[in-house]
Amino acid sequence: RLVYRKGVDLMIEVIPAICKKFEHVNFVIGGDGPMRVGLEQMRENNQLQDRVEMLGHVRHQNVRNVLCRGHIYLNCSLTEAFCIAILEAASCGLLVVSTKVGGVPEVLPDNMIKYAAPDGPQLIECLGAAILSDIKDVM
């Protein structure tokens, strides 16, 4: 869901900064909700229509196919009891970059997840490091 507690404001800050640093990186965003408009405005204002794909609602049976398109899963939640989404992403082989909030640190082992505070600059730094790590793994 694209709602405030899922850290959509952080995504709006992080995505343009990462796209500026890494011209080969694209984002696929699944979900719908009241914060979708902010993401669409960010995409438009930064001319990222070709790099930020907005899928809208993703049916449960299609989640795996969407996740398998990626390399890294970004979770920007401001609060979370137990985040099933990061478990699903890791089970599809994605490295997870997540805010370190609530029960998130209890979900995955440290080698499958990178943590940042729920802060734009820290998320940008953490995601950037994960992207560089992914590039090294591919080469």
ROPAGU-378495 format. One record per atom (N, C-alpha, C): atom name; residue in one letter; chain; x, y, z. Coordinates in steps of 0.02 Angstrom, whole numbers, plus 50000, padded with zeros to 5 digits. Atoms other than C-alpha are relative to their C-alpha. Layout:
<rec "CA" "A" "A" <X Y Z>>
...
This chain:
<rec "N" "R" "A" <50042 49941 50000>>
<rec "CA" "R" "A" <50000 50000 50000>>
<rec "C" "R" "A" <50043 50062 50000>>
<rec "N" "L" "A" <49963 49937 50005>>
<rec "CA" "L" "A" <50061 50172 49955>>
<rec "C" "L" "A" <49969 50049 50049>>
<rec "N" "V" "A" <50025 49958 49946>>
<rec "CA" "V" "A" <50024 50254 50122>>
<rec "C" "V" "A" <50059 50028 50039>>
<rec "N" "Y" "A" <49947 49964 49965>>
<rec "CA" "Y" "A" <50124 50368 50236>>
<rec "C" "Y" "A" <50044 49952 50041>>
<rec "N" "R" "A" <49961 50042 49955>>
<rec "CA" "R" "A" <50177 50233 50361>>
<rec "C" "R" "A" <50047 49952 49962>>
<rec "N" "K" "A" <49956 50041 50041>>
<rec "CA" "K" "A" <50258 50135 50218>>
<rec "C" "K" "A" <50060 50039 49975>>
<rec "N" "G" "A" <49941 49960 50017>>
<rec "CA" "G" "A" <50382 50277 50196>>
<rec "C" "G" "A" <50002 50026 49928>>
<rec "N" "V" "A" <50003 49976 50069>>
<rec "CA" "V" "A" <50323 50338 50027>>
<rec "C" "V" "A" <50036 50067 49993>>
<rec "N" "D" "A" <49964 49937 50002>>
<rec "CA" "D" "A" <50391 50511 50069>>
<rec "C" "D" "A" <50076 49988 49992>>
<rec "N" "L" "A" <49929 50017 50006>>
<rec "CA" "L" "A" <50563 50430 50088>>
<rec "C" "L" "A" <50015 49976 49929>>
<rec "N" "M" "A" <49989 50023 50069>>
<rec "CA" "M" "A" <50545 50343 49919>>
<rec "C" "M" "A" <50003 50060 49953>>
<rec "N" "I" "A" <50003 49941 50042>>
<rec "CA" "I" "A" <50502 50511 49842>>
<rec "C" "I" "A" <50067 50038 50003>>
<rec "N" "E" "A" <49934 49969 49993>>
<rec "CA" "E" "A" <50669 50576 49908>>
<rec "C" "E" "A" <50056 49956 49972>>
<rec "N" "V" "A" <49946 50047 50018>>
<rec "CA" "V" "A" <50774 50421 49874>>
<rec "C" "V" "A" <50004 49987 49925>>
<rec "N" "I" "A" <50000 50021 50070>>
<rec "CA" "I" "A" <50723 50376 49696>>
<rec "C" "I" "A" <50036 50050 49954>>
<rec "N" "P" "A" <49964 49954 50045>>
<rec "CA" "P" "A" <50779 50536 49606>>
<rec "C" "P" "A" <50075 50002 50014>>
<rec "N" "A" "A" <49928 49998 49982>>
<rec "CA" "A" "A" <50945 50537 49701>>
<rec "C" "A" "A" <50036 49939 49973>>
<rec "N" "I" "A" <49969 50062 50025>>
<rec "CA" "I" "A" <50982 50356 49656>>
<rec "C" "I" "A" <50002 50000 49924>>
<rec "N" "C" "A" <50001 49997 50074>>
<rec "CA" "C" "A" <50930 50382 49474>>
<rec "C" "C" "A" <50054 50047 49974>>
<rec "N" "K" "A" <49948 49953 50020>>
<rec "CA" "K" "A" <51049 50529 49465>>
<rec "C" "K" "A" <50070 49969 50007>>
<rec "N" "K" "A" <49935 50032 49987>>
<rec "CA" "K" "A" <51195 50427 49537>>
<rec "C" "K" "A" <50012 49940 49955>>
<rec "N" "F" "A" <49993 50064 50037>>
<rec "CA" "F" "A" <51161 50266 49439>>
<rec "C" "F" "A" <49953 50001 49940>>
<rec "N" "E" "A" <50044 49993 50059>>
<rec "CA" "E" "A" <51097 50289 49262>>
<rec "C" "E" "A" <49972 49934 49975>>
<rec "N" "H" "A" <50025 50065 50021>>
<rec "CA" "H" "A" <51069 50102 49239>>
<rec "C" "H" "A" <49946 49972 50046>>
<rec "N" "V" "A" <50048 50024 49951>>
<rec "CA" "V" "A" <50951 50084 49388>>
<rec "C" "V" "A" <49930 50023 49984>>
<rec "N" "N" "A" <50071 49986 50009>>
<rec "CA" "N" "A" <50763 50074 49366>>
<rec "C" "N" "A" <49962 49977 50061>>
<rec "N" "F" "A" <50043 50019 49943>>
<rec "CA" "F" "A" <50624 50059 49494>>
<rec "C" "F" "A" <49934 49974 49974>>
<rec "N" "V" "A" <50066 50027 50013>>
<rec "CA" "V" "A" <50467 49953 49487>>
<rec "C" "V" "A" <49962 50005 50065>>
<rec "N" "I" "A" <50039 49988 49939>>
<rec "CA" "I" "A" <50335 50006 49613>>
<rec "C" "I" "A" <49931 49969 49992>>
<rec "N" "G" "A" <50065 50031 49998>>
<rec "CA" "G" "A" <50187 49896 49650>>
<rec "C" "G" "A" <49960 50026 50058>>
<rec "N" "G" "A" <50043 49978 49946>>
<rec "CA" "G" "A" <50039 49950 49752>>
<rec "C" "G" "A" <49961 50062 49980>>
<rec "N" "D" "A" <50043 49943 50012>>
<rec "CA" "D" "A" <49909 50084 49761>>
<rec "C" "D" "A" <49982 50030 50067>>
<rec "N" "G" "A" <50019 49967 49939>>
<rec "CA" "G" "A" <49849 50208 49888>>
<rec "C" "G" "A" <50006 50075 49993>>
<rec "N" "P" "A" <50003 49927 50003>>
<rec "CA" "P" "A" <49836 50392 49932>>
<rec "C" "P" "A" <50066 50034 49985>>
<rec "N" "M" "A" <49935 49968 50013>>
<rec "CA" "M" "A" <50024 50425 49915>>
<rec "C" "M" "A" <50024 49988 49928>>
<rec "N" "R" "A" <49980 50013 50069>>
<rec "CA" "R" "A" <50030 50365 49735>>
<rec "C" "R" "A" <50009 50065 49961>>
<rec "N" "V" "A" <49996 49936 50035>>
<rec "CA" "V" "A" <50001 50543 49674>>
<rec "C" "V" "A" <50068 50032 50011>>
<rec "N" "G" "A" <49934 49972 49986>>
<rec "CA" "G" "A" <50161 50600 49760>>
<rec "C" "G" "A" <50055 49966 49961>>
<rec "N" "L" "A" <49952 50037 50040>>
<rec "CA" "L" "A" <50260 50463 49674>>
<rec "C" "L" "A" <49995 50019 49927>>
<rec "N" "E" "A" <50010 49980 50070>>
<rec "CA" "E" "A" <50185 50508 49506>>
<rec "C" "E" "A" <50027 50070 49987>>
<rec "N" "Q" "A" <49974 49931 50007>>
<rec "CA" "Q" "A" <50228 50692 49534>>
<rec "C" "Q" "A" <50076 49999 50001>>
<rec "N" "M" "A" <49927 50006 49997>>
<rec "CA" "M" "A" <50407 50645 49581>>
<rec "C" "M" "A" <50026 49975 49933>>
<rec "N" "R" "A" <49979 50028 50064>>
<rec "CA" "R" "A" <50421 50541 49423>>
<rec "C" "R" "A" <49996 50052 49945>>
<rec "N" "E" "A" <50010 49948 50050>>
<rec "CA" "E" "A" <50353 50683 49317>>
<rec "C" "E" "A" <50050 50058 50009>>
<rec "N" "N" "A" <49956 49943 49986>>
<rec "CA" "N" "A" <50454 50822 49401>>
<rec "C" "N" "A" <50074 49986 49984>>
<rec "N" "N" "A" <49930 50020 50012>>
<rec "CA" "N" "A" <50617 50725 49380>>
<rec "C" "N" "A" <50010 49966 49932>>
<rec "N" "Q" "A" <49998 50031 50066>>
<rec "CA" "Q" "A" <50576 50659 49206>>
<rec "C" "Q" "A" <50025 49927 50004>>
<rec "N" "L" "A" <49979 50069 49989>>
<rec "CA" "L" "A" <50591 50478 49265>>
<rec "C" "L" "A" <49947 49950 49976>>
<rec "N" "Q" "A" <50053 50044 50023>>
<rec "CA" "Q" "A" <50442 50405 49172>>
<rec "C" "Q" "A" <50027 49935 49971>>
<rec "N" "D" "A" <49971 50060 50030>>
<rec "CA" "D" "A" <50557 50284 49081>>
<rec "C" "D" "A" <50041 49958 50050>>
<rec "N" "R" "A" <49959 50035 49950>>
<rec "CA" "R" "A" <50646 50231 49242>>
<rec "C" "R" "A" <49962 49980 50062>>
<rec "N" "V" "A" <50042 50017 49943>>
<rec "CA" "V" "A" <50506 50220 49370>>
<rec "C" "V" "A" <49934 49974 49974>>
<rec "N" "E" "A" <50061 50033 50025>>
<rec "CA" "E" "A" <50370 50097 49325>>
<rec "C" "E" "A" <49950 49993 50058>>
<rec "N" "M" "A" <50053 50003 49951>>
<rec "CA" "M" "A" <50208 50114 49423>>
<rec "C" "M" "A" <49950 49946 49979>>
<rec "N" "L" "A" <50042 50057 50018>>
<rec "CA" "L" "A" <50113 49949 49421>>
<rec "C" "L" "A" <49929 50005 50026>>
<rec "N" "G" "A" <50065 50000 49968>>
<rec "CA" "G" "A" <49966 49994 49531>>
<rec "C" "G" "A" <49993 49936 50042>>
<rec "N" "H" "A" <50013 50059 49959>>
<rec "CA" "H" "A" <49885 49852 49628>>
<rec "C" "H" "A" <50029 49938 49965>>
<rec "N" "V" "A" <49972 50063 50026>>
<rec "CA" "V" "A" <49977 49686 49605>>
<rec "C" "V" "A" <49963 49943 50034>>
<rec "N" "R" "A" <50036 50058 49973>>
<rec "CA" "R" "A" <49872 49529 49627>>
<rec "C" "R" "A" <50049 49953 50033>>
<rec "N" "H" "A" <49955 50043 49960>>
<rec "CA" "H" "A" <49944 49407 49754>>
<rec "C" "H" "A" <50035 49948 49957>>
<rec "N" "Q" "A" <49969 50052 50041>>
<rec "CA" "Q" "A" <49975 49273 49622>>
<rec "C" "Q" "A" <50053 50027 49952>>
<rec "N" "N" "A" <49951 49970 50044>>
<rec "CA" "N" "A" <50081 49397 49522>>
<rec "C" "N" "A" <50060 50030 50037>>
<rec "N" "V" "A" <49947 49968 49960>>
<rec "CA" "V" "A" <50192 49459 49665>>
<rec "C" "V" "A" <50068 49969 49984>>
<rec "N" "R" "A" <49936 50033 50014>>
<rec "CA" "R" "A" <50329 49329 49633>>
<rec "C" "R" "A" <50029 50022 49933>>
<rec "N" "N" "A" <49976 49980 50067>>
<rec "CA" "N" "A" <50341 49373 49448>>
<rec "C" "N" "A" <50026 50071 50000>>
<rec "N" "V" "A" <49977 49931 49996>>
<rec "CA" "V" "A" <50357 49558 49489>>
<rec "C" "V" "A" <50067 50002 50038>>
<rec "N" "L" "A" <49938 49999 49960>>
<rec "CA" "L" "A" <50490 49527 49623>>
<rec "C" "L" "A" <50059 49971 49960>>
<rec "N" "C" "A" <49946 50032 50038>>
<rec "CA" "C" "A" <50592 49414 49508>>
<rec "C" "C" "A" <50028 50044 49945>>
<rec "N" "R" "A" <49974 49951 50050>>
<rec "CA" "R" "A" <50613 49561 49388>>
<rec "C" "R" "A" <50058 50040 50029>>
<rec "N" "G" "A" <49952 49955 49968>>
<rec "CA" "G" "A" <50724 49648 49515>>
<rec "C" "G" "A" <50062 49966 50027>>
<rec "N" "H" "A" <49938 50023 49967>>
<rec "CA" "H" "A" <50891 49633 49603>>
<rec "C" "H" "A" <49999 50019 50073>>
<rec "N" "I" "A" <50001 49972 49932>>
<rec "CA" "I" "A" <50860 49738 49759>>
<rec "C" "I" "A" <49929 50021 50016>>
<rec "N" "Y" "A" <50066 49979 49977>>
<rec "CA" "Y" "A" <50702 49765 49860>>
<rec "C" "Y" "A" <50009 50055 50052>>
<rec "N" "L" "A" <49995 49942 49955>>
<rec "CA" "L" "A" <50683 49934 49946>>
<rec "C" "L" "A" <49937 50004 50043>>
<rec "N" "N" "A" <50054 49992 49953>>
<rec "CA" "N" "A" <50575 49942 50102>>
<rec "C" "N" "A" <50013 50062 50042>>
<rec "N" "C" "A" <49991 49935 49966>>
<rec "CA" "C" "A" <50554 50118 50173>>
<rec "C" "C" "A" <49952 50009 50059>>
<rec "N" "S" "A" <50051 49994 49948>>
<rec "CA" "S" "A" <50426 50080 50309>>
<rec "C" "S" "A" <50023 50040 50060>>
<rec "N" "L" "A" <49987 49961 49939>>
<rec "CA" "L" "A" <50417 50198 50457>>
<rec "C" "L" "A" <49983 49960 50062>>
<rec "N" "T" "A" <50019 50044 49946>>
<rec "CA" "T" "A" <50337 50066 50566>>
<rec "C" "T" "A" <49980 49933 49970>>
<rec "N" "E" "A" <50014 50067 50027>>
<rec "CA" "E" "A" <50321 49878 50543>>
<rec "C" "E" "A" <50005 49950 50057>>
<rec "N" "A" "A" <49996 50052 49949>>
<rec "CA" "A" "A" <50280 49733 50658>>
<rec "C" "A" "A" <50041 49942 49973>>
<rec "N" "F" "A" <49965 50055 50033>>
<rec "CA" "F" "A" <50334 49591 50543>>
<rec "C" "F" "A" <49987 50010 49926>>
<rec "N" "C" "A" <50009 49980 50070>>
<rec "CA" "C" "A" <50364 49633 50361>>
<rec "C" "C" "A" <50003 49938 49954>>
<rec "N" "I" "A" <50005 50057 50046>>
<rec "CA" "I" "A" <50305 49489 50250>>
<rec "C" "I" "A" <50032 50018 49933>>
<rec "N" "A" "A" <49974 49980 50066>>
<rec "CA" "A" "A" <50357 49589 50095>>
<rec "C" "A" "A" <50075 49988 49994>>
<rec "N" "I" "A" <49928 50011 50006>>
<rec "CA" "I" "A" <50542 49580 50136>>
<rec "C" "I" "A" <50017 49925 50001>>
<rec "N" "L" "A" <49991 50073 50001>>
<rec "CA" "L" "A" <50527 49393 50169>>
<rec "C" "L" "A" <49986 49973 49929>>
<rec "N" "E" "A" <50016 50020 50069>>
<rec "CA" "E" "A" <50444 49371 49998>>
<rec "C" "E" "A" <50056 50020 49952>>
<rec "N" "A" "A" <49947 49977 50044>>
<rec "CA" "A" "A" <50579 49476 49914>>
<rec "C" "A" "A" <50063 49958 50008>>
<rec "N" "A" "A" <49940 50041 49989>>
<rec "CA" "A" "A" <50721 49378 49995>>
<rec "C" "A" "A" <49990 49930 49973>>
<rec "N" "S" "A" <50013 50068 50026>>
<rec "CA" "S" "A" <50638 49214 49947>>
<rec "C" "S" "A" <50004 49998 49924>>
<rec "N" "C" "A" <49992 49995 50073>>
<rec "CA" "C" "A" <50646 49274 49766>>
<rec "C" "C" "A" <50072 50017 49981>>
<rec "N" "G" "A" <49929 49989 50013>>
<rec "CA" "G" "A" <50833 49304 49783>>
<rec "C" "G" "A" <50022 50072 50000>>
<rec "N" "L" "A" <49982 49929 49999>>
<rec "CA" "L" "A" <50830 49492 49805>>
<rec "C" "L" "A" <50037 50018 50064>>
<rec "N" "L" "A" <49970 49969 49942>>
<rec "CA" "L" "A" <50947 49584 49922>>
<rec "C" "L" "A" <49949 50052 50024>>
<rec "N" "V" "A" <50049 49953 49972>>
<rec "CA" "V" "A" <50838 49687 50039>>
<rec "C" "V" "A" <50037 50059 50032>>
<rec "N" "V" "A" <49978 49938 49966>>
<rec "CA" "V" "A" <50874 49867 50089>>
<rec "C" "V" "A" <49939 50025 50036>>
<rec "N" "S" "A" <50059 49983 49961>>
<rec "CA" "S" "A" <50760 49917 50230>>
<rec "C" "S" "A" <50017 50049 50056>>
<rec "N" "T" "A" <49995 49960 49940>>
<rec "CA" "T" "A" <50730 50043 50365>>
<rec "C" "T" "A" <50001 49952 50059>>
<rec "N" "K" "A" <49993 50042 49940>>
<rec "CA" "K" "A" <50776 49970 50535>>
<rec "C" "K" "A" <49948 50023 50051>>
<rec "N" "V" "A" <50055 49980 49957>>
<rec "CA" "V" "A" <50608 49989 50621>>
<rec "C" "V" "A" <49962 49938 50024>>
<rec "N" "G" "A" <50043 50053 49974>>
<rec "CA" "G" "A" <50496 49880 50729>>
<rec "C" "G" "A" <50032 49932 49999>>
<rec "N" "G" "A" <49977 50069 50002>>
<rec "CA" "G" "A" <50513 49694 50701>>
<rec "C" "G" "A" <50041 49982 49939>>
<rec "N" "V" "A" <49963 50014 50061>>
<rec "CA" "V" "A" <50606 49709 50535>>
<rec "C" "V" "A" <50067 49964 50013>>
<rec "N" "P" "A" <49936 50033 49989>>
<rec "CA" "P" "A" <50777 49661 50610>>
<rec "C" "P" "A" <49995 49926 50019>>
<rec "N" "E" "A" <50010 50069 49980>>
<rec "CA" "E" "A" <50703 49495 50666>>
<rec "C" "E" "A" <49979 49955 49942>>
<rec "N" "V" "A" <50028 50038 50056>>
<rec "CA" "V" "A" <50643 49440 50494>>
<rec "C" "V" "A" <50052 49961 49961>>
<rec "N" "L" "A" <49950 50030 50043>>
<rec "CA" "L" "A" <50801 49403 50394>>
<rec "C" "L" "A" <50069 50000 50032>>
<rec "N" "P" "A" <49931 49998 49976>>
<rec "CA" "P" "A" <50982 49358 50431>>
<rec "C" "P" "A" <50037 50059 49968>>
<rec "N" "D" "A" <49964 49940 50021>>
<rec "CA" "D" "A" <51107 49500 50412>>
<rec "C" "D" "A" <50029 49996 49929>>
<rec "N" "N" "A" <49970 50005 50067>>
<rec "CA" "N" "A" <51182 49432 50250>>
<rec "C" "N" "A" <49948 50009 49944>>
<rec "N" "M" "A" <50053 49992 50050>>
<rec "CA" "M" "A" <51014 49454 50161>>
<rec "C" "M" "A" <49969 50070 50000>>
<rec "N" "I" "A" <50033 49935 49991>>
<rec "CA" "I" "A" <50972 49631 50216>>
<rec "C" "I" "A" <50052 50052 50021>>
<rec "N" "K" "A" <49960 49941 49980>>
<rec "CA" "K" "A" <51054 49802 50232>>
<rec "C" "K" "A" <49952 50049 50032>>
<rec "N" "Y" "A" <50044 49956 49962>>
<rec "CA" "Y" "A" <50983 49925 50358>>
<rec "C" "Y" "A" <50021 50073 49996>>
<rec "N" "A" "A" <49990 49928 49994>>
<rec "CA" "A" "A" <50964 50113 50363>>
<rec "C" "A" "A" <49948 50027 50047>>
<rec "N" "A" "A" <50051 49965 49960>>
<rec "CA" "A" "A" <50876 50231 50480>>
<rec "C" "A" "A" <49946 50025 49952>>
<rec "N" "P" "A" <50053 49972 50044>>
<rec "CA" "P" "A" <50710 50298 50414>>
<rec "C" "P" "A" <50015 50074 49985>>
<rec "N" "D" "A" <49973 49934 50016>>
<rec "CA" "D" "A" <50803 50447 50343>>
<rec "C" "D" "A" <50024 49998 49928>>
<rec "N" "G" "A" <49983 49999 50071>>
<rec "CA" "G" "A" <50824 50496 50160>>
<rec "C" "G" "A" <50073 49992 49985>>
<rec "N" "P" "A" <49929 50007 50016>>
<rec "CA" "P" "A" <51013 50523 50156>>
<rec "C" "P" "A" <50029 49932 50020>>
<rec "N" "Q" "A" <49974 50066 49980>>
<rec "CA" "Q" "A" <51047 50361 50252>>
<rec "C" "Q" "A" <49974 49946 49953>>
<rec "N" "L" "A" <50027 50049 50048>>
<rec "CA" "L" "A" <50932 50262 50136>>
<rec "C" "L" "A" <50036 50005 49933>>
<rec "N" "I" "A" <49964 49990 50063>>
<rec "CA" "I" "A" <51018 50339 49984>>
<rec "C" "I" "A" <50069 49968 50004>>
<rec "N" "E" "A" <49933 50029 49991>>
<rec "CA" "E" "A" <51188 50289 50053>>
<rec "C" "E" "A" <49997 49924 50002>>
<rec "N" "C" "A" <50006 50073 49994>>
<rec "CA" "C" "A" <51132 50113 50098>>
<rec "C" "C" "A" <49980 49967 49934>>
<rec "N" "L" "A" <50022 50027 50064>>
<rec "CA" "L" "A" <51042 50082 49933>>
<rec "C" "L" "A" <50056 50006 49949>>
<rec "N" "G" "A" <49943 49991 50045>>
<rec "CA" "G" "A" <51190 50153 49837>>
<rec "C" "G" "A" <50053 49946 50010>>
<rec "N" "A" "A" <49952 50052 49984>>
<rec "CA" "A" "A" <51307 50032 49926>>
<rec "C" "A" "A" <49975 49931 49977>>
<rec "N" "A" "A" <50029 50064 50023>>
<rec "CA" "A" "A" <51189 49887 49888>>
<rec "C" "A" "A" <50004 49994 49925>>
<rec "N" "I" "A" <49996 50001 50073>>
<rec "CA" "I" "A" <51185 49935 49704>>
<rec "C" "I" "A" <50071 49986 49978>>
<rec "N" "L" "A" <49930 50012 50017>>
<rec "CA" "L" "A" <51375 49941 49696>>
<rec "C" "L" "A" <50019 49927 50015>>
<rec "N" "S" "A" <49988 50070 49983>>
<rec "CA" "S" "A" <51381 49771 49782>>
<rec "C" "S" "A" <49969 49954 49948>>
<rec "N" "D" "A" <50034 50040 50051>>
<rec "CA" "D" "A" <51256 49701 49657>>
<rec "C" "D" "A" <50038 50002 49934>>
<rec "N" "I" "A" <49962 49993 50062>>
<rec "CA" "I" "A" <51359 49768 49511>>
<rec "C" "I" "A" <50062 49954 50004>>
<rec "N" "K" "A" <49941 50043 49992>>
<rec "CA" "K" "A" <51514 49679 49579>>
<rec "C" "K" "A" <49982 49927 49994>>
<rec "N" "D" "A" <50022 50070 50002>>
<rec "CA" "D" "A" <51416 49517 49599>>
<rec "C" "D" "A" <49984 49978 49928>>
<rec "N" "V" "A" <50019 50016 50069>>
<rec "CA" "V" "A" <51356 49525 49418>>
<rec "C" "V" "A" <50062 49993 49955>>
<rec "N" "M" "A" <49940 50000 50042>>
<rec "CA" "M" "A" <51529 49558 49346>>
<rec "C" "M" "A" <50046 49944 50015>>
